[in-house]
Amino acid sequence: MKKLIPFIIVLILIASCKSYNSTPTINNGNDIGLVESDTVEISSDESDYRIIIIEPGFNAWLASSARPEGYHSQQWLENRNAILVQAWNQRNSQPFNYDPNLYEVRIDYDTRTDYGYEVNYKLYNYFLYFQIKYKQRLSSFTPRI
C-alpha cells in the first residue's frame, strides 16, 4: 500500500487554445481531502494560459503574506520564474537526489511566451511559498517576502 501524501502539488501550465495537451491527466484518487480553498486556478485575460495550484495553505498565504500585485514588473517576474522553473524541473528529473513527493510534476514554462502578469505573479509566489514551507532553496536568491 502506498504511503498517502498529506498534500498534492500540481502545477500545470496549459496552452488551452494554442497547442494540445499530450501529457496524461494526473489523478491519484486523493481528491477527497481537498477543500475548494486549497485550489487556486489562475487564467489570464491577457493570454490563453492557466495555472492550477493545489496546495493546502497557499491561498491564505498568498492573501496574507505575499507582496501585492504590481509590486514587481512582469519582466522581473518572468526572469525569476525562468530560473525557478529550470531548478524545479531539474529536481523533478532527479527523483533519487530530490524528494519526488515535493517535485511531482514537471512545469512546462516557455520563456518566449507571454503568459501575462497574473500567471507569472501567482507562479512566482507559489515558488516563494514552496521554498519557505518546505525549507528548499531553488536558486541563489534567498526566498523572502
C-alpha positions as CSV (number, residue, x, y, z in Angstrom):
1,M,0.0,0.0,0.0
2,K,1.4,3.4,-1.0
3,K,2.0,5.9,1.7
4,L,-0.6,8.7,1.5
5,I,0.8,12.1,0.8
6,P,-0.6,14.8,3.0
7,F,-0.6,17.3,0.2
8,I,-0.8,17.3,-3.6
9,I,1.2,19.8,-5.6
10,V,0.0,20.2,-9.1
11,L,1.4,23.0,-11.3
12,I,0.1,22.8,-14.8
13,L,0.7,25.4,-17.4
14,I,-1.6,24.7,-20.2
15,A,-1.9,26.3,-23.6
16,S,-5.7,25.7,-24.0
17,C,-6.0,27.1,-27.5
18,K,-2.5,27.3,-28.9
19,S,-1.4,23.7,-28.5
20,Y,-2.6,20.3,-27.5
21,N,-2.0,18.7,-24.1
22,S,-0.1,15.4,-24.7
23,T,0.5,14.6,-21.1
24,P,-1.9,12.4,-19.2
25,T,-4.2,13.7,-16.5
26,I,-2.9,13.0,-13.1
27,N,-5.5,11.6,-10.7
28,N,-4.2,9.7,-7.7
29,G,-7.6,9.5,-6.0
30,N,-6.5,12.0,-3.4
31,D,-9.2,14.5,-4.3
32,I,-11.4,13.6,-1.3
33,G,-9.4,15.6,1.3
34,L,-9.1,18.7,-0.7
35,V,-11.1,21.8,0.1
36,E,-12.1,24.2,-2.5
37,S,-10.0,26.9,-0.9
38,D,-6.9,24.7,-1.3
39,T,-7.1,25.1,-5.0
40,V,-6.0,28.2,-6.8
41,E,-6.8,28.4,-10.5
42,I,-5.5,31.4,-12.5
43,S,-6.5,32.1,-16.0
44,S,-5.2,35.3,-17.5
45,D,-7.4,37.6,-19.6
46,E,-4.2,38.6,-21.4
47,S,-3.5,35.1,-22.7
48,D,-4.9,31.6,-23.2
49,Y,-2.9,30.1,-20.4
50,R,-3.8,29.0,-17.0
51,I,-2.1,27.6,-13.9
52,I,-3.6,25.3,-11.3
53,I,-2.1,25.1,-7.9
54,I,-3.4,22.6,-5.4
55,E,-1.6,23.2,-2.1
56,P,-3.2,23.5,1.3
57,G,-2.5,26.9,2.8
58,F,-1.2,28.6,-0.3
59,N,-4.3,30.6,-1.0
60,A,-4.3,32.0,2.6
61,W,-0.6,32.7,2.4
62,L,-1.0,34.5,-0.9
63,A,-3.7,36.7,0.5
64,S,-1.9,37.5,3.8
65,S,1.8,37.4,3.2
66,A,2.7,37.9,-0.5
67,R,3.7,41.2,-1.9
68,P,0.7,42.9,-3.6
69,E,0.2,42.6,-7.4
70,G,2.1,45.4,-9.1
71,Y,5.0,45.3,-6.7
72,H,7.2,43.6,-9.3
73,S,7.1,44.2,-13.0
74,Q,6.1,41.4,-15.3
75,Q,9.6,41.3,-16.8
76,W,11.1,40.8,-13.3
77,L,8.7,38.0,-12.5
78,E,9.4,36.3,-15.9
79,N,13.1,36.4,-15.3
80,R,12.8,34.9,-11.8
81,N,10.3,32.3,-12.9
82,A,12.6,31.2,-15.7
83,I,15.3,30.5,-13.1
84,L,13.0,28.8,-10.6
85,V,11.2,26.7,-13.2
86,Q,14.6,25.4,-14.5
87,A,15.7,24.5,-11.0
88,W,12.3,22.8,-10.3
89,N,12.4,20.8,-13.5
90,Q,16.0,19.7,-12.8
91,R,14.9,18.4,-9.4
92,N,11.9,16.8,-10.9
93,S,14.1,14.8,-13.3
94,Q,16.4,13.6,-10.4
95,P,14.0,11.7,-8.1
96,F,16.9,9.8,-6.4
97,N,18.6,13.1,-5.4
98,Y,15.5,15.1,-4.5
99,D,12.3,14.2,-2.8
100,P,9.9,13.0,-5.6
101,N,6.9,13.8,-3.4
102,L,7.9,17.5,-3.5
103,Y,8.7,17.7,-7.2
104,E,5.9,15.6,-8.6
105,V,5.1,17.4,-11.8
106,R,7.3,19.0,-14.5
107,I,6.4,22.6,-15.3
108,D,6.1,23.5,-18.9
109,Y,7.2,27.2,-19.0
110,D,8.4,28.7,-22.2
111,T,10.4,31.9,-21.7
112,R,9.4,33.1,-25.2
113,T,5.7,33.0,-24.4
114,D,3.8,35.9,-22.8
115,Y,1.7,34.3,-20.1
116,G,0.5,37.6,-18.7
117,Y,1.1,39.3,-15.4
118,E,-1.3,37.3,-13.2
119,V,0.1,33.9,-14.2
120,N,3.7,35.0,-13.6
121,Y,2.7,36.6,-10.3
122,K,1.0,33.5,-8.9
123,L,3.7,31.2,-10.1
124,Y,6.5,33.3,-8.6
125,N,4.6,33.5,-5.3
126,Y,4.0,29.8,-5.3
127,F,7.7,29.2,-5.6
128,L,8.3,31.6,-2.6
129,Y,5.7,29.7,-0.6
130,F,7.1,26.3,-1.5
131,Q,10.6,27.3,-0.6
132,I,9.6,28.8,2.7
133,K,7.2,26.0,3.7
134,Y,9.4,23.0,2.7
135,K,12.8,24.7,3.5
136,Q,14.0,24.3,-0.1
137,R,16.2,26.6,-2.0
138,L,15.7,26.6,-5.7
139,S,18.2,29.3,-6.7
140,S,20.9,31.6,-5.3
141,F,18.2,34.1,-4.4
142,T,17.1,33.9,-0.8
143,P,13.3,33.3,-0.7
144,R,11.8,36.2,1.2
145,I,8.6,38.1,1.2
